[in-house]
Amino acid sequence: MRTHQKLCLSLLASTSTLLISSNLLAAPVVLELDYDIPVQQNQVAFVPFAGDSVLSPIILNDLSKTELKVTSKDLPQQPRSISELSGTLPVWQSMGIPYLVVGSTRSNRGKVVTDYEVIDIKSGRVIEGKQSLTADNNRESMRYAGHVIADKVYELITGIPGDFSGRIAYIEEVGTGKEKVSRLKVMDADGENAKTITEVAGSIFSPSWSPDGNRIAYSVQRDKSYPVIYVQNVSGGSASALTPFSGSNLSPSFSPDGSKILFSSSFEGSANIYEISASGGKPRRITNWPSSEVQPSYAPDGKSFVFVSDRSGFNKPQIYRYEFGSGNTTKVSNSGYATSPQFSSDGSQIAFLSGRSAAIMNSGGAITTNLGNTGIDEAPSFSPNGKRVVYASTQGGKGILTIKSLNGGESFGKSGQGTIRSPVWSSSPK
């Protein structure tokens, strides 16, 4: 017997039309939808879309990395819409697979239109009606469209937004000393389509995404100079220096509305936490302890932030939380050595480094997941829906990016040249 639970979901309107281009997504129309979702038997039959050879492999690969069990093999027919299931629905029902994804692509004025449906096989109805998505007919837009469709299919089945259309920024280092070259790179959430955003002779530290997924803040330290924080648009253009101050300027973190950036700096003496407009200007000092305060990270609601301090003693860093409203500071971590905190999107979890091990704790400081020794002093970064993390490690002398599912999905790695550091996952670009 299958257990069901009742969910009330905010989803896109019955016929959802999205335009995928350089401007990406428009705002959805929200409605309330009430239906049953199987709790234990999440399985999906995926029929490659008719007329398509590009989107279907991307969608199938994305969904296979989740906890959903997806198959496109040994299916009784290859329908492109629910209308083609008339007379064969009992055959599909006898397979015991709860969900079926079908669709087709067509050309319209030089663009590619994809119509697709997620069918609840037990009831024989389309969940939330037919979906339609329009993409520019080029590789970049088509890859992105595939990730957006995978996100929507995942959401229609689970009630949770997918995380495939977000991107992952990371640092790739080759060489040492004066010969070191660092590249800030961005790749799709499936580990493909990596591109270099900027390259410097020296070191790049702690990239941070803006909430809309269009900008990255990061620190650069060139030979015989202090680290300076820059802000750069991912789609191109030159980087602008945010912190031209003497001292170590590190660990930028965008506020949830994208208007401000937290960072740590020693330009007034010991390292403290500052807040500055994302467009630059005069920073406001927030912490003023005699100890060193570094690695700030905004909470998703913008009402507080976590940071690291060694006020407990030398080489005993701990994670603290600062409340903007009251100015109160409380200790969060309970382990002996805790650094590099990053919130999940709902604020319920904090990824951090516990000693040399990547770990996750709840907002009360209790460790809930230990991901093991990464070989690099860095914490994992959550995917947009909090169901996966990405973290860097070293295996066999090679830098590896690992994307790990936290709820039973497939985990996979991506190797690169030299050392890989500081991967961080963006939300879907707006």
Beta strands, then each sheet from edge to edge (+ up, - down):
strand 1: 4-11
strand 2: 16-20
strand 3: 31-38
strand 4: 43-46
strand 5: 69-71
strand 6: 99-108
strand 7: 111-120
strand 8: 125-126
strand 9: 131-136
strand 10: 167-174
strand 11: 181-188
strand 12: 195-201
strand 13: 203-209
strand 14: 215-221
strand 15: 228-233
strand 16: 240-241
strand 17: 249-254
strand 18: 260-265
strand 19: 272-277
strand 20: 284-285
strand 21: 293-298
strand 22: 304-309
strand 23: 318-323
strand 24: 329-331
strand 25: 338-343
strand 26: 349-354
strand 27: 357-362
strand 28: 367-373
strand 29: 381-382
strand 30: 388-395
strand 31: 398-405
strand 32: 412-416
strand 33: 419-425
sheet 1: 1+ 3-
sheet 2: 2+ 9+ 7- 6+ 4+ 5+
sheet 3: 2+ 9+ 7- 8+
sheet 4: 12+ 11- 10+ 33-
sheet 5: 13+ 14- 15+ 16-
sheet 6: 17+ 18- 19+ 20-
sheet 7: 21+ 22- 23+ 24-
sheet 8: 25+ 26- 27+ 28-
sheet 9: 29+ 30- 31+ 32-
end
